[in-house]
Amino acid sequence: MSVATGAYAVSFGALSVAAGLDMWQTMALSLLVFSGGSQFAFVGVIAAGGANVAAIATSTFLGLRNGFYGVGLAPVLRPLRGPRKVVAAQLTIDESTAVSLAQPPDDVPARREGFWWTGIGVYVLWNAITVVGALLGSRIGDPSQWGLDAAAAAAFLALVWPRLITRRAQAVFAASAILALALTPVLPAGLPVLSAALVAIIAGWPTPKPSEAVPE
Amino acid sequence: MTAYVWTWIAIIAAGVLAWAIKYAGHSVPESWLENPRVHRIAGYVTIALLAALAAVQTFTAKGDVVLDSRLAAIAVAAVLLWRKAPFLVVVLAAAVVAAGLRLMGLP
């Protein structure tokens, strides 16, 4: 887990600086947004020349799943209020949710500990190693000469890969990629990516057959 | 205001929204979000946006669809992911492939 987190964080720091953000802005994204996919998306849209609003919207839509994680974690972490709730919300991400909910359902203390230790550990590691990545990125001249643009593409593919377990998920993947490319020459940068959300609505609207699993 | 300041505002806005979504999830009654349709669409939004980001990052430059060294890089990345390679290996391999092809004079 920590090796994977470190690898994500190094890539993010380097790509963010390559996208034109400075080191403080890169660190602020990791401290404030603290959700890998959303942060990669934010700098990806900026790097492609997209507007700030498009970057915010793409980052926010990718963070929607964290809201659903919060719903699932609420019974585990209850009672939760005040500053503790503010912090718990910020730590609600893929990793902390996965570790917490992987503990036995009747062992609430283990689930709670899994959430807090994973959340705090990933937060510290993620932010510390973002700085390392940003420093590396700032020593590089032309990002494309080092293949950093291809690295960003591979990072997005790696983030989505584990989610492509059902036929429908694979169809959403293909349709979204094609739609975004088809709209690239006609829409301002940033909007082709956002328009892929339409594919998600079309795919998720009908009630699936009971046999068909749905991505979380 | 300068572009630099606007970027800062965008970063803070993205941060506040990211946190607000998480906080809202902890706050709403469970029944509000039990709608399976909302759950399905939210799951597919993650896939759709990441797929679109991967495609745009691989096949476009300055508002046009282009084919260049990134095609070979993403193909290598896909094979490595299929072989269950770790994240850092996949990302590094893609960078090395693209950098190598460009060193040989390809776009």
Interface residues (C-beta under 8 A of the other chain):
Chain A: V3 A4 A7 Y8 V10 S11 L21 Q25 A28 L29 L31 L32 V33 F34 S35 G37 S38 F40 A41 F42 G44 I46 A48 G49 N52 V53 A55 I56 T58 S59 T60 F61 L62 G63 L64 R65 N66 G67 F68 Y69 G70 V71 L73 A74 P75 L77 L80 K85 V86 A88 A89 Q90 T92 S144 Q145 W146 G147 L148 D149 A150 A151 A152 A153 A154 A155 F156 L157 A158 L159 V160 W161 R163 L164 R168 A169 V172 F173 A174 A175 S176 A177 I178 L179 A180 L181 T184 P185 A189 P192 V193 L194 S195 A196 A197 V199 A200 I201 A203 G204 W205 T207 P208 V214 P215 E216
Chain B: W6 T7 W8 I9 A10 I11 I12 A13 A14 G15 V16 L17 A18 W19 I21 K22 Y23 A24 G25 H26 S27 V28 E30 L33 P36 R37 H39 R40 I41 A42 G43 Y44 V45 T46 I47 A48 L49 L50 A51 A52 L53 A54 A55 V56 Q57 T58 F59 T60 K62 G63 D64 V65 S69 R70 A73 I74 A77 A78 L81 P86 F87 L88 V90 V91 L92 A93 A94 A95 V96 V97 A98 A99 G100 R102
